[in-house]
Amino acid sequence: MAQVSPGGNDQAAHWNGAAGVAWVAAQAVLDGMFSPIEAALADTAADAGARRVLDIGCGTGAVALAVARRLGAAGEALGVDISAPMVAAARARAEREGSPARFVVADATTHALPPAHFDLAVSRFGVMFFPDPVAAFTNIRGALRPGGGLAAVAWRSRDDNPFMTTAERTAVPMLPEPPPPRPAGAPGQFAFADEDRVRGILADSGWRDVALRPVDVACTFEAMALALYFTRLGPLGTLLRDVDEPTRARVTDAVRAAFQTFVAGDVVRFTAACWWIEARAG
């Protein structure tokens, strides 16, 4: 997962409804867009000599499948996500690929993961959505062997990511009922923007050797997919479901124009400003 979503108990409803369906529809676009991060996480698993890897917030399965390819038949890759539509897509991809990667519809906060089992937990934009992140990371830590690692990628701040905020910034002034502002740290895309907060969450969850470093990832995708991206995904995708057709058309035109600064020929180019988060299970 990589976009803003509701807080609290609304998470499961959100990702099992239209948002999850939209992510499945945009799977190829998103996987291409974030392929450098997928590769980096798979490389991390291989370089660490991990044999059992847990993918948190696995979405449609790209990272777990990439890890499984690197680990080979002797390895184990398990992806967990609360979105049934996305997990179904991940399982179908694994079957088509003949991959041993497995996928489970589960909340990593409460799911009974096998204790002290995994060598490494990874995540590509899947750890920012927990209503109770300390409980979630405590549960995840319990699934790792002593000394097992965490390698997760999360977004830095809104200000660091103008591409990711263009649609919402452009559209909100045009909407008859703009959404209320989100509290800092609420579950969602930028919930891990504050480095000190992330360090505190992991420390309170019993992790050690916590390290965050900023990484800027060059991302691209085909310009023909831009409208699919901003009309179906993220906060604008949610807001557009509730407006009349004339408003939808005006907003879509304005947002498309606002994104032109990121378009070069037939390619969209932007920088994903992220945290690379590492820690060790105590």
Phi, psi and omega per residue, in radians:
M1 nan 2.664 -3.133
A2 -2.621 0.214 -3.052
Q3 -2.181 2.988 3.126
V4 -1.181 2.464 3.094
S5 -2.544 2.964 -3.102
P6 -1.158 2.976 3.118
G7 -1.727 3.071 2.997
G8 1.015 -2.486 -3.057
N9 -1.248 -0.121 3.127
D10 -1.307 -0.201 -3.096
Q11 -1.003 -0.892 -3.087
A12 -1.093 -0.745 3.136
A13 -1.102 -0.719 -3.120
H14 -1.081 -0.896 -3.030
W15 -1.400 -0.233 3.037
N16 -1.693 0.001 3.108
G17 -1.857 -2.398 -3.036
A18 -1.081 -0.582 -3.125
A19 -1.114 -0.769 3.118
G20 -1.127 -0.710 3.108
V21 -1.095 -0.713 3.139
A22 -1.123 -0.672 3.123
W23 -1.149 -0.633 3.079
V24 -1.123 -0.746 -3.137
A25 -1.091 -0.588 -3.087
A26 -1.721 0.255 -3.047
Q27 -0.892 -0.891 -3.060
A28 -1.110 -0.699 3.129
V29 -1.109 -0.846 -3.093
L30 -1.152 -0.720 3.138
D31 -1.133 -0.684 3.073
G32 -1.150 -0.738 -3.129
M33 -1.032 -0.760 -3.039
F34 -1.837 0.365 -3.120
S35 -1.047 -0.587 3.103
P36 -1.095 -0.575 3.136
I37 -1.288 -0.732 3.057
E38 -0.946 -0.831 -3.110
A39 -1.128 -0.709 -3.120
A40 -1.129 -0.691 3.123
L41 -1.211 -0.701 3.088
A42 -1.127 -0.690 3.078
D43 -1.093 -0.690 3.136
T44 -1.069 -0.773 3.116
A45 -1.068 -0.773 -3.126
A46 -1.173 -0.767 -3.098
D47 -1.152 -0.525 -3.141
A48 -1.397 -0.121 -3.083
G49 1.202 0.434 -3.120
A50 -1.202 2.493 3.054
R51 -1.970 -0.426 3.132
R52 -2.218 2.065 -3.014
V53 -2.201 2.351 3.113
L54 -1.892 2.185 3.130
D55 -1.832 1.994 -3.076
I56 -1.602 2.263 -3.085
G57 1.115 0.919 -2.943
C58 -1.221 -0.269 -3.122
G59 1.006 -2.293 -3.110
T60 -1.540 0.199 2.865
G61 1.726 0.059 -3.007
A62 -1.005 -0.812 -3.060
V63 -1.213 -0.817 3.137
A64 -1.051 -0.688 3.114
L65 -1.154 -0.709 3.112
A66 -1.135 -0.705 3.093
V67 -1.095 -0.774 -3.135
A68 -1.051 -0.656 3.100
R69 -1.092 -0.699 -3.115
R70 -1.268 -0.619 -3.074
L71 -1.368 -0.496 -3.121
G72 1.381 -3.023 -3.008
A73 -1.113 -0.453 -3.106
A74 -1.426 -0.173 -3.093
G75 -1.589 3.027 3.102
E76 -2.383 2.230 3.070
A77 -2.237 2.102 3.137
L78 -2.096 2.172 3.071
G79 -1.841 2.373 3.082
V80 -2.174 2.465 3.134
D81 -2.774 2.619 3.129
I82 -1.432 -0.126 -3.070
S83 -1.616 1.912 3.108
A84 -1.090 -0.731 3.104
P85 -1.052 -0.696 -3.124
M86 -1.257 -0.694 3.102
V87 -1.130 -0.670 3.083
A88 -1.055 -0.722 3.099
A89 -1.132 -0.705 3.129
A90 -1.104 -0.746 3.126
R91 -1.120 -0.694 3.119
A92 -1.126 -0.687 3.104
R93 -1.115 -0.752 3.131
A94 -1.080 -0.700 3.131
E95 -1.149 -0.765 3.123
R96 -1.087 -0.631 -3.074
E97 -1.468 -0.221 -3.022
G98 1.185 0.561 -3.071
S99 -1.531 2.529 3.051
P100 -1.394 -0.070 3.140
A101 -1.026 2.432 3.128
R102 -2.040 2.692 -3.072
F103 -2.395 2.401 -3.070
V104 -2.276 2.359 2.983
V105 -1.369 1.937 -3.038
A106 -2.838 2.654 3.004
D107 -1.643 2.044 -3.091
A108 -1.121 -0.229 3.096
T109 -1.244 -0.646 -2.980
T110 -2.147 -0.235 -3.059
H111 -1.107 2.448 -3.131
A112 -1.370 1.383 3.081
L113 -1.247 2.593 3.134
P114 -1.081 2.215 -3.061
P115 -1.204 2.475 3.056
A116 0.844 0.750 -2.986
H117 -1.864 -0.726 -2.977
F118 -1.617 2.611 3.068
D119 -1.481 -0.494 -3.006
L120 -2.675 2.430 2.963
A121 -1.954 2.304 3.137
V122 -2.172 2.815 3.059
S123 -2.822 2.342 3.013
R124 -1.895 1.681 3.107
F125 1.044 0.624 -3.122
G126 -2.044 0.054 -3.012
V127 -1.879 0.086 -3.035
M128 -1.678 0.076 -2.951
F129 -1.902 0.098 -3.094
F130 -1.360 2.192 3.018
P131 -1.081 -0.545 3.085
D132 -2.189 1.470 -3.036
P133 -1.154 -0.546 3.115
V134 -1.128 -0.775 3.097
A135 -1.086 -0.713 -3.124
A136 -1.116 -0.844 -3.101
F137 -1.249 -0.443 3.023
T138 -1.161 -0.759 3.125
N139 -1.140 -0.732 3.123
I140 -1.114 -0.751 3.123
R141 -1.045 -0.676 3.140
G142 -1.127 -0.353 3.126
A143 -1.488 -0.122 -3.127
L144 -1.731 2.549 3.038
R145 -1.133 2.730 3.068
P146 -0.955 2.221 -3.100
G147 1.527 -0.052 3.088
G148 -1.109 2.762 -2.987
G149 -1.905 2.805 2.997
L150 -2.110 2.303 3.014
A151 -2.365 1.869 -3.060
A152 -2.288 2.551 3.083
V153 -2.009 2.241 3.125
A154 -2.365 2.755 3.133
W155 -1.243 2.550 2.927
R156 -1.413 -2.539 -2.965
S157 -1.448 2.899 3.019
R158 -0.999 -0.785 -3.096
D159 -1.094 -0.511 3.125
D160 -1.365 -0.218 -3.008
N161 -2.234 1.202 -3.097
P162 -1.074 -0.569 3.114
F163 -1.076 -0.761 -3.065
M164 -1.223 -0.280 -3.117
T165 -1.927 -0.038 -3.074
T166 -1.047 -0.822 -3.075
A167 -1.075 -0.845 -3.099
E168 -1.165 -0.782 -3.129
R169 -1.056 -0.671 -3.125
T170 -1.298 -0.695 -2.991
A171 -1.414 -0.660 -2.979
V172 -0.977 -0.755 3.129
P173 -1.121 -0.283 -3.105
M174 -1.655 -0.074 -3.051
L175 -1.602 2.491 3.138
P176 -1.149 -0.526 3.130
E177 -2.330 1.473 3.138
P178 -1.066 2.551 3.129
P179 -1.219 2.656 3.080
P180 -1.177 2.660 3.105
P181 -1.116 2.571 -3.127
R182 -1.539 2.391 3.088
P183 -1.099 2.575 3.076
A184 -1.058 2.328 3.119
G185 1.473 -0.049 3.090
A186 -1.125 2.632 3.137
P187 -0.930 2.336 -3.131
G188 2.726 -3.072 -2.995
Q189 -0.960 -0.720 -3.039
F190 -1.860 0.401 -3.112
A191 -1.118 -0.416 -3.119
F192 -1.836 0.439 -3.120
A193 -1.135 -0.592 -3.066
D194 -1.501 1.962 -3.095
E195 -1.022 -0.763 -3.117
D196 -1.112 -0.658 3.116
R197 -1.107 -0.759 -3.140
V198 -1.099 -0.762 3.108
R199 -1.047 -0.722 3.141
G200 -1.133 -0.731 3.113
I201 -1.041 -0.819 -3.095
L202 -1.212 -0.681 3.096
A203 -1.112 -0.750 3.138
D204 -1.185 -0.345 3.127
S205 -1.577 -0.005 3.078
G206 1.617 0.182 3.101
W207 -1.429 2.712 3.088
R208 -2.230 2.976 3.135
D209 0.918 0.761 -3.111
V210 -1.270 2.310 3.129
A211 -2.476 2.344 3.033
L212 -2.154 2.371 3.011
R213 -2.369 2.453 3.126
P214 -1.293 2.370 3.039
V215 -2.272 2.421 3.091
D216 -1.970 2.035 -3.010
V217 -1.864 2.188 3.075
A218 -1.366 2.086 -3.085
C219 -2.081 2.546 3.107
T220 -2.469 2.695 2.929
F221 -2.777 2.897 -3.065
E222 -1.202 2.355 -3.106
A223 -1.057 -0.475 -3.139
M224 -1.132 -0.302 3.135
A225 -1.658 0.039 -3.054
L226 -1.087 -0.773 -3.126
A227 -1.104 -0.697 3.063
L228 -1.033 -0.753 -3.113
Y229 -1.047 -0.929 -2.980
F230 -1.525 -0.291 3.109
T231 -1.581 -0.325 -3.081
R232 -1.904 -0.488 -2.995
L233 -1.903 2.834 3.022
G234 1.195 -2.942 -3.073
P235 -1.085 -0.638 -3.131
L236 -1.172 -0.660 3.083
G237 -0.990 -0.668 3.107
T238 -1.246 -0.794 -3.065
L239 -1.151 -0.630 -3.088
L240 -1.198 -0.325 3.123
R241 -1.190 -0.315 -3.006
D242 -1.963 0.226 -3.130
V243 -1.963 2.792 3.123
D244 -1.310 2.917 -3.033
E245 -1.109 -0.735 3.099
P246 -1.057 -0.718 3.110
T247 -1.140 -0.746 3.123
R248 -1.017 -0.752 -3.121
A249 -1.142 -0.747 3.130
R250 -1.108 -0.785 -3.131
V251 -1.126 -0.770 -3.117
T252 -1.060 -0.761 3.132
D253 -1.110 -0.754 -3.108
A254 -1.163 -0.725 -3.130
V255 -1.202 -0.712 3.089
R256 -1.008 -0.756 3.123
A257 -1.128 -0.680 -3.128
A258 -1.136 -0.512 -3.129
F259 -1.406 -0.126 -3.038
Q260 -1.090 -0.433 3.118
T261 -1.139 -0.318 3.131
F262 -1.713 -0.015 -3.059
V263 -1.744 2.248 3.062
A264 -2.210 1.796 -3.074
G265 1.160 -2.101 -3.126
D266 -1.828 0.350 -3.093
V267 -2.249 2.415 2.982
V268 -1.659 2.282 -3.135
R269 -2.219 2.330 3.070
F270 -2.689 2.908 3.096
T271 -1.879 2.217 3.041
A272 -1.613 1.945 3.141
A273 -1.557 1.944 -2.951
C274 -2.232 2.899 2.865
W275 -1.785 2.345 2.902
W276 -1.715 2.010 -2.995
I277 -1.912 2.237 3.107
E278 -2.250 2.597 3.077
A279 -2.834 2.977 3.109
R280 -2.173 2.468 3.065
A281 -1.296 2.326 -3.115
G282 -1.298 nan nan
